[in-house]
Amino acid sequence: MTPEAFIQKWQAAKTKEKSAAQEHFIDLCRLLGEATPNEADPDGLWFCFEKGAKKTGGGDGWADVWRKGCFGWEYKGKGKDLQAALKQLQGYALALQSPPLLIVSDLETLVIHTAFTNAVQETHAIALDDLRQPEARQKLKWAFTDPERLRPGQTREGLTRAAAEQFAALALALHQRGFEPHRVAHFLNRLLFCLFAEDCDLLPKALFSRLLENAAKHPDRGTSLLKNLFQAMAEGGDFGVDIIDWFNGGLFNDADTLPLTGAEFKQLSALSRLDWSAIEPAIFGTLFERGLDPAKRSQLGAHYTDRASIMRLVDPVIREPLLAEWEAVKADIQKDKTKARTKAQKAYIGFLERLKNFRVLDPACGSGNFLYLALQTLKDLEHQAILEAETLGLPRQFPAVGPEAVHGIELNPYAAELARVTVWIGEIQWMIQHGYNLTKNPILRPLDTIEQRDAVLNADGTEAAWPEADVIIGNPPFLGGSKLLGSLGEEYTHRLRACYQGRVPGGADLVCYWFEKARAQIAAGKTQRAGLVSTNSIRGGANRKVLERILYGTIEAEHNGGRYGDGNFRHLGIDGIAQKSRDSAGASRGGGAGHRQSPGSTGHENGPGFGAGSDPHRLGGAEMDAGDVAGGRGVAGAEGLLLNRLAIFNAWSDEPWINEGAAVRVSLIGFCRKLEASKISLNGKYAEEIYSDLTAASEGTENLDLTQAKPISTNFRICFMGASKKGPFDIPGELARTWLEQPNPHSQPNSDVLRPLWNGLDLTRRPRDIWVIDFGVNMDERNAVLYEAPYEYVLRTVKPISEKNRDAVVARSWWRLARPRPDLRDALRGLSRYIATPEVAKYRLFAWMNSAVLPDQKLYAIARADDAIFGVLHSRFHELWSLAVCTWHGVGNDPRYTPTTTFETFPFPEGVLTHENPDAAFPAIAEAAKRLHALRESWLNPPEWTERVPEVVPGYPDRILPKPGHAADLKKRTLTNLYNTRPAWLDNAHKALDQAVAAAYGWTDYTEAMPDAEILGRLLKLNLERA
């Protein structure tokens, strides 16, 4: 068929929609040279007329034509409303497998609406006369064969970023004109919502764009126009000749405006040309918050957390459990619909009520991205249930899930308001995109469920309450435990730690308080599941205690569904062993013979204990007293006591994330009651159980839970963190050598208080030749002043800083290092050398250090001078252990060594640490270690390239300087570079060392091929035997 013939035929046609639709489409196929549905797909599996999808608007609705992966096509009679046809398509797009193009036609006009994921929407209208043009026919051919050619070039993320950047420029201009930042933010939030409302047809067509265009020419009138519009939106009413719907919801509670200049109105007018209906709520709040909050403006242009990352928590915590519920209900409906339609209808309505009343809490909601995706997930599930129930013959229901489903708590006022706007925009977009009419009067439902307040601590120092919710999700603030004082203030930090004493360790990161509160909500029956984001450091150290508390330390008493107390039944905190005293007067609250440590306990301080007579028993993963029942609800009396163990049912142990615009490494953790953890997944793979370090038993390593490892007493007081300065005590070596030659009034040398300082970089790279002014542990100022040059330096450069320190000890003793580590100094006394290892490094490296060198806090010092001990530490076995039980640091995800969890738990070969002469007792290890060190030293500092210069102070290590022409060569000789390449000689030296250490363990079957898991299992067994 020619274009002219097609146009003439259908211009003259007067037939009705249904009788003409298929003929019109077949003619169009002939025009385009495409096969008809019956020709291309006789079975109607991927291309057919009257695709059997039920529309959500009510009754039986069919897609007139459907081509899988290409389009859904709906016809209307001539002159009929094509917008209604589009709504019909949108209503059953899910059942049509979400085609990228939605096409509507009234026989005279064809309109292609793009519906690609993550792209702005575009519309292509093609009139009958346009079909004479090859370009118009080509667009229709693409709809059949290559719909991607019609994908809009701009993504929703790109549009949102562009809009946010331009709004940020406007916010900056208003701040510079002296307007209060919160007032600016509230005003701009109203403007951006008006831009969105106009493009969603919630305001009369082009009303806001015309207002801005006129205001740019007459800025003196613009302010009053905005005020009048805001008043009309607050209550509904007239704006000139236009009628404005009632919006309010809290956003338009008043008509406060800011006077904008002509240039600013012109800037807004340009912004109105963007398609605001397509902005992406999942990132909208984050990007706009950076522009509106002056404290976050530096993050403009930085990356943000994407939708897929957030859904890694939303899916397992919300979507998957509810979808499983629906599948079960749907199966019942399919069984009952032929026998008992009323029963099927009741089951269906019950599930919709379940969704309607489902509540999600984000207690650190920021600008609302988690809340938006949670709401979208609930609405998608409801929509799916409505569609599928209709195909089963049940009457359609109107969606009832709305913004009231999400609750949030957020301290930052900028973010809290943006969270409300984000949820409103997400709700409106979803309803429009799925073909539903918006609820009005008002359009914006009040979102008092998003509160602006502290989520963990009340102003009076008591614990902040959280509203009950079915699930808790969120990304709580990342702030290291050592930074709380400096960032939150001394008073707040002390009150926070006091409030959660016994529940959250004092040195834990801030995020841990959210984990503990979520645990408590689940334990109290106020929440079913939780899914939170944490830095990956939650897997170890003090932070891991909150995960141990989740897994081992929750005990609740329940009776007929209600909770009650029992004076003889104790909550164990972290220990988590349910015990009931046989003494009716109550068990002792102090440590006693019955005390047991929890996995991962440090062993240096006693946790809660029990008096004699306690007799714990383990029953199927729950620990109960003899005679009690580890069971469920409704058991009368003492037998009704229930140990409410929790489980981590879903976790991603170490993932990239964006926090406050910066790249970090995080753990995503979902937890619930143990009995409800039916599907367990770690890093996307099935697991039997997830441990508190976010590992799980792997094949062949059943129950290899390294969190059970305990400190071994023979390892105590050997490994120490280096000194912490907390001030500019470090000086260049050249200056130190000048001072070393200067006299003092008391005739004592400056070498008393000057010594080389090494940190992790000095060990992994090349020594920096940095020294430190070290007045020791107890030297008072009266004696320090006698070392003239060093004292004058710290007086001038250190004192002004230290006196402002929140730590009273640091401020008072400003001339001394903040943490001089007296235990370390005592342990090193009498040693000529010690072993050092970096706290954080790509490789677990150990090196010999002269005892004159002071280790910085980024180095750990092992106070032993034995080659055999050096050899064990540098063996494969200790490296494996250290990587398995360590914590992880930063975006580089480098392993972090610690004295407690890494060194003190490691089981050395029997006798290596305790023998009075380990080198003589273990000569093979000592010799292999000596060889490794000698080979490395020769490679690092080849005599052909270096010369050794004695230091000014006798006994201090020689300086190693490059010979002429070899400075560049020597700069590349670092331990990191050496282990990056791991040449054959180095590999052989390590293999020889490993064989010697394996022999000391008595592992005669050891070979290089022995699996890591086998080695770790043997080491764990040794640990548990000795601890």
Order of alpha helices (4+ residues) and beta strands (2+ residues): alpha-alpha-alpha-beta-beta-beta-alpha-beta-beta-beta-alpha-alpha-alpha-alpha-alpha-beta-beta-alpha-alpha-alpha-alpha-alpha-beta-alpha-beta-alpha-beta-beta-alpha-alpha-alpha-beta-alpha-beta-beta-beta-beta-beta-beta-beta-beta-beta-beta-beta-alpha-beta-alpha-beta-alpha-alpha-alpha-alpha-alpha-beta-beta-beta-beta-alpha-alpha-beta-beta-alpha-alpha-beta-beta-alpha-alpha-alpha-alpha
